[in-house]
């Protein structure tokens, strides 16, 4: 059974369809049997399928299993081509993993798809696609208008397969932009090496989960831009709810760890990142300024008990240096 990446287009989303058309225009696609009424194309490289559906992305739970059952194709990852909505209205090209970490009540349906407290494994291509997007956009005129960014883990749907959302934002004025779609098509065509034989390599030696900061995670982005590290889930501060212990003599260094869903959020995202990168050293990167001192100490203690070190940027750079020297 072939193992492929699945690109998903939603007819209800102009930011999705403009990307889908740009990719198909690159050539090398053959149309195959429809799945659930949606047209399917398979790339001649036999590494990528494109599924063009009517349904919106956010509530398409377990479409990966449906596709596998109807096609006998085994999926290595799912990439949703999508629009991005932001109150700022700022033009952007962005990507992110999905799920609703830290939200409660656990398991309850969330407003924008998915279920509270549940996350989806991140695609192992997260860091690679972000760096490739940064490179390609920066040599195009689009960089003067569009911000290149990534987001922390948020919204649905629920899948079992490693997943990313690939997005054009942030308003109707930008969603259908052909130049933005062409940048994404360049990124994905290069990422999947449509015109070349795929060279299979081992995973890089280090992967991190990012903890804290705002929705666009600038400090975690800085790690990706400066180092070769792989990236798993990124959790914004709002996904890590703490309850400050009420005891007046509570010591964050020795006392019981604070209640709240922060531990569960870290644990599920950590496990999924470890599962996606089984051969890599897993570390955590903390946006320290976004936490109070007692919260930082609590996170450090929790990770230490699991054998997960906290890395600063200098640690990532030193790891890269040692890797180069040993190669």
Buried (B, 14 or more C-beta within 10 A) or exposed (E): EEEBBBBBBBBEBBBBBBBBBBBBEBEBBEEBEEBEEBBBBBBEBEBBBBBBBEBBBBBBBEBBEBBBEEBEBEBBBBBBBBBBBBEEEBBBBBBBBBBBBBBEEEEEEBEEBBBBBBBBBBBBBBBBBBBBBBBBBEEBEBBEEBBBBBBBBBBBBBBEBBBBBBBBBBBEEBBBBEEBBBBBBBBBBBBBEBEEEEEEEEEBBBBBBBBBBBBBBEBBBEBBEEBBBBBBBBBBBBBBBBEBBEEEEEEBEEBEBBEBBBBBBBEBBBBBBBEBBEEBBBBBBBBBEBBEEBBBBBBBBBBEEEEBEBBEEEBBBEBBEEEEEEE
